[in-house]
Amino acid sequence: MKLNGKTIATLVAEGVEDLEYYVPMMRLQEEGAKVLTAGLNTKPVTGKNGLVITPDTTIESLKANDLYALIVPGGWAPDKLRRYDAVKDIVREMDAAGKVVGIICHGGLVAISAGIIQKGQRAIGSLGIKDDLVNAGAFWVDEAAFRERNQVWGRVVADIPDFCRELVKALTE
């Protein structure tokens, strides 16, 4: 198990894409990682497809020094999460430290608001945020998943297997 002893946080809020939360979480647990679910508070949230997720901790309590990586799933949650300083701060801190930040689907909205997109860097997500990513300076690449610096990008739910492969590869190199 390549990720034994490593703590990885996943950010959630109401309307998170259930599969983009659960599948990477399970894949990382298979590799031995401890996956923390972090929310705006610790009250249960309902995913986009109706699954209930109970956060282990709050986003505000996360510290970049304590984390090996951070995952930002899509769905409707990123549009809510991007409005909170604690969310933008932890994403910025993780990125600045060169730690892996996994971003899938609408998760790119959080990356935009946190200011971690460098001009000309590659990015992907749901087609619905293409203009947002391009306007933030990204170069849109229509691929299932890829790594750009310390960021792992995934397009949509159908690309979760590719996203997970890229994520595990980035975390175990």
C-alpha positions as CSV (number, residue, x, y, z in Angstrom):
1,M,0.0,0.0,0.0
2,K,1.8,3.0,-1.4
3,L,0.0,5.7,0.6
4,N,0.2,4.2,4.1
5,G,0.3,7.0,6.7
6,K,-0.6,9.7,4.3
7,T,-3.6,12.0,5.0
8,I,-5.6,13.3,2.1
9,A,-8.6,15.7,2.5
10,T,-11.6,15.9,0.2
11,L,-13.7,19.1,0.2
12,V,-17.5,18.7,0.2
13,A,-20.7,20.8,0.4
14,E,-24.3,20.3,-0.6
15,G,-24.6,19.0,-4.1
16,V,-21.1,17.5,-4.4
17,E,-21.0,15.0,-7.2
18,D,-21.3,11.7,-5.3
19,L,-19.2,9.5,-7.6
20,E,-16.4,12.1,-7.9
21,Y,-16.3,12.1,-4.1
22,Y,-16.7,8.3,-3.4
23,V,-14.6,6.7,-6.1
24,P,-11.4,8.6,-5.6
25,M,-11.8,8.3,-1.8
26,M,-12.1,4.5,-2.1
27,R,-9.2,4.3,-4.6
28,L,-7.0,6.2,-2.2
29,Q,-8.0,4.1,0.7
30,E,-7.1,1.0,-1.3
31,E,-3.6,2.5,-1.5
32,G,-3.6,2.9,2.3
33,A,-4.3,6.6,2.6
34,K,-6.4,8.1,5.4
35,V,-9.0,10.2,3.6
36,L,-10.6,13.0,5.6
37,T,-13.9,14.5,4.4
38,A,-13.9,18.2,5.1
39,G,-17.0,20.4,5.0
40,L,-18.0,24.0,5.8
41,N,-19.2,22.4,9.0
42,T,-19.6,18.8,10.2
43,K,-23.3,18.5,9.4
44,P,-24.2,15.8,6.8
45,V,-24.5,17.0,3.2
46,T,-26.5,15.4,0.4
47,G,-24.7,14.8,-2.8
48,K,-26.0,15.7,-6.2
49,N,-27.4,12.1,-6.6
50,G,-28.8,11.8,-3.1
51,L,-26.1,10.1,-1.2
52,V,-25.5,11.5,2.3
53,I,-21.9,12.4,3.3
54,T,-20.9,13.3,6.8
55,P,-17.7,15.4,7.1
56,D,-15.0,14.2,9.5
57,T,-13.9,17.8,10.1
58,T,-14.2,21.4,8.9
59,I,-12.4,22.9,6.0
60,E,-11.4,25.8,8.4
61,S,-9.5,23.3,10.6
62,L,-7.4,21.9,7.8
63,K,-3.7,22.7,7.8
64,A,-1.6,22.2,4.7
65,N,1.3,20.9,6.9
66,D,-0.8,18.0,8.0
67,L,-2.0,17.0,4.6
68,Y,-0.3,15.0,1.8
69,A,-2.9,16.0,-0.8
70,L,-6.3,17.7,-1.4
71,I,-9.2,16.7,-3.6
72,V,-11.8,19.0,-5.0
73,P,-14.7,17.0,-6.5
74,G,-17.3,18.6,-8.8
75,G,-21.1,18.8,-8.8
76,W,-22.8,21.9,-7.5
77,A,-20.6,22.1,-4.4
78,P,-17.7,24.0,-5.9
79,D,-19.9,27.0,-6.7
80,K,-20.7,27.2,-3.0
81,L,-17.2,26.3,-1.7
82,R,-15.4,29.0,-3.8
83,R,-17.1,31.7,-1.8
84,Y,-15.3,30.9,1.5
85,D,-11.9,32.2,2.5
86,A,-11.0,29.0,4.4
87,V,-11.5,27.0,1.2
88,K,-9.5,29.3,-1.0
89,D,-6.8,29.5,1.7
90,I,-6.2,25.7,2.0
91,V,-6.3,25.3,-1.8
92,R,-3.7,28.1,-2.2
93,E,-1.5,26.8,0.7
94,M,-1.5,23.2,-0.7
95,D,-0.7,24.5,-4.2
96,A,2.1,26.8,-3.0
97,A,3.6,23.9,-1.1
98,G,3.7,21.9,-4.2
99,K,1.4,19.3,-2.8
100,V,-1.0,17.4,-5.1
101,V,-4.3,19.1,-5.6
102,G,-6.9,16.9,-7.5
103,I,-9.5,18.8,-9.4
104,I,-12.3,17.2,-11.3
105,C,-15.3,18.5,-13.2
106,H,-16.7,21.7,-11.6
107,G,-13.9,21.6,-9.0
108,G,-12.0,24.0,-11.3
109,L,-14.3,26.8,-10.1
110,V,-12.5,26.5,-6.7
111,A,-9.1,26.5,-8.4
112,I,-10.1,29.7,-10.2
113,S,-11.3,31.5,-7.1
114,A,-8.2,30.4,-5.1
115,G,-6.0,31.9,-7.9
116,I,-3.9,28.7,-8.5
117,I,-4.2,28.7,-12.2
118,Q,-1.1,30.0,-13.9
119,K,-1.4,31.8,-17.2
120,G,-1.1,29.3,-20.0
121,Q,-1.3,26.2,-17.9
122,R,-3.4,23.3,-19.1
123,A,-6.8,22.7,-17.4
124,I,-10.0,20.6,-18.0
125,G,-13.3,20.2,-16.3
126,S,-17.0,20.1,-17.2
127,L,-17.7,21.9,-20.5
128,G,-19.8,24.3,-18.5
129,I,-16.7,25.9,-16.9
130,K,-14.6,26.0,-20.0
131,D,-15.0,29.8,-20.4
132,D,-14.3,30.3,-16.7
133,L,-11.0,28.4,-17.0
134,V,-10.0,30.1,-20.2
135,N,-10.8,33.5,-18.8
136,A,-8.7,32.7,-15.7
137,G,-5.7,32.1,-18.0
138,A,-5.8,28.4,-18.6
139,F,-5.3,26.6,-21.9
140,W,-8.3,24.2,-22.3
141,V,-7.3,20.7,-23.1
142,D,-10.1,18.2,-23.9
143,E,-8.6,15.1,-22.3
144,A,-10.0,12.8,-19.7
145,A,-7.3,13.5,-17.1
146,F,-3.8,14.7,-16.8
147,R,-1.2,16.2,-14.4
148,E,-0.1,19.8,-14.7
149,R,2.6,20.7,-12.2
150,N,1.3,19.4,-8.8
151,Q,-2.4,19.6,-10.0
152,V,-4.3,16.6,-11.3
153,W,-7.2,17.5,-13.5
154,G,-10.2,15.4,-14.5
155,R,-13.0,16.2,-16.9
156,V,-16.3,14.6,-15.8
157,V,-17.8,11.6,-14.0
158,A,-17.1,9.3,-17.0
159,D,-13.4,10.1,-16.6
160,I,-13.1,9.1,-13.0
161,P,-11.0,6.0,-13.8
162,D,-8.5,8.1,-15.7
163,F,-8.6,10.8,-12.9
164,C,-7.9,8.2,-10.2
165,R,-5.0,6.6,-12.2
166,E,-3.4,10.1,-12.7
167,L,-4.0,10.9,-9.0
168,V,-2.4,7.7,-7.6
169,K,0.5,8.1,-10.0
170,A,1.1,11.7,-8.9
171,L,0.8,10.7,-5.2
172,T,3.2,7.8,-5.5
173,E,6.0,9.2,-7.6
